[in-house]
Amino acid sequence: MESLPSAELDAAIKIALAKEVEQLVAMGMERKKARRAVWDDYLAELNCHVHPPAAPPPKAEPLLATPKPPPEGHFFTPERLRKNRQALAKVKQLVGLRSN
């Protein structure tokens, strides 16, 4: 049975625990079981204050169907410039054919 020396429990805690035991006994529980249940609850609560539960891990960013646009300043990638130049050459060719 885990126990702390009674000198570590202040009077207010002892009174509160005793009241909880008496309530359980009044509801029909055996005194020994009631004391054990109250003490276990007290230790569990004390443990939560000493070792709070760990924070949940951060949520992962969901995968996107379309890629994010590149950051500002990196908009003109070599591949995009090449595609733009090819498209411009086609437009120039079409315009040149029509103007003749």
C-alpha positions in Angstrom: 0.0 0.0 0.0 1.5 3.3 -1.0 1.4 5.8 1.7 2.9 9.1 2.6 4.0 9.9 6.1 1.0 11.6 7.9 3.3 14.6 8.7 3.2 15.5 5.0 -0.6 15.8 4.8 -2.0 19.0 6.3 -5.1 18.9 8.5 -7.4 20.3 5.7 -6.5 17.4 3.4 -6.9 14.8 6.2 -10.4 16.2 7.0 -11.4 16.2 3.3 -10.3 12.6 2.8 -12.0 11.5 6.0 -15.3 13.2 4.8 -15.1 11.3 1.5 -14.5 8.0 3.3 -17.6 8.7 5.5 -19.7 9.5 2.5 -18.7 6.1 0.8 -19.4 4.3 4.1 -22.8 6.0 4.4 -23.6 4.7 0.9 -22.9 1.1 2.0 -19.2 0.6 1.1 -16.9 -1.2 3.6 -14.7 1.2 5.5 -11.5 -0.5 4.4 -12.5 -0.4 0.7 -13.7 3.2 1.1 -10.4 4.3 2.6 -8.5 2.5 -0.2 -10.6 4.1 -2.9 -10.3 7.6 -1.5 -6.5 7.2 -1.0 -6.1 5.9 -4.6 -8.1 8.8 -5.9 -6.0 11.2 -3.9 -2.8 9.7 -5.2 -4.0 9.8 -8.8 -5.0 13.4 -8.5 -1.7 14.3 -6.8 0.1 12.5 -9.7 -1.8 14.5 -12.3 -0.6 17.7 -10.7 3.0 16.5 -10.4 3.1 14.9 -13.8 0.5 16.7 -16.1 -0.5 14.7 -19.2 1.7 15.4 -22.2 0.4 17.7 -24.8 -0.9 16.0 -28.0 1.5 16.1 -30.9 0.9 18.9 -33.4 -1.3 18.0 -36.3 0.4 17.3 -39.5 -0.4 19.6 -42.4 -2.9 17.9 -44.7 -1.6 17.0 -48.2 -2.9 19.3 -50.8 -4.1 18.1 -54.3 -2.4 21.2 -55.9 1.0 22.4 -54.9 1.4 25.6 -53.0 2.5 28.6 -55.1 6.2 29.3 -54.7 7.2 32.0 -52.2 7.5 35.6 -53.5 10.7 36.2 -55.3 10.9 32.6 -56.6 7.9 32.9 -59.0 10.0 32.7 -62.1 11.6 29.3 -62.0 13.8 28.2 -64.9 11.2 25.7 -66.0 8.4 28.3 -66.0 10.6 30.7 -67.9 11.3 28.1 -70.5 7.6 27.3 -70.9 6.7 31.0 -71.2 9.4 31.5 -73.8 8.0 28.6 -75.8 4.5 29.9 -75.6 5.7 33.4 -76.6 7.5 31.9 -79.6 4.3 30.2 -80.7 2.3 33.4 -80.4 5.0 35.3 -82.4 4.9 32.6 -85.1 1.1 32.8 -85.3 1.1 36.6 -85.4 3.8 36.6 -88.0 1.9 34.2 -90.2 -1.2 36.2 -90.1 0.5 39.5 -90.8 2.0 38.2 -94.1 
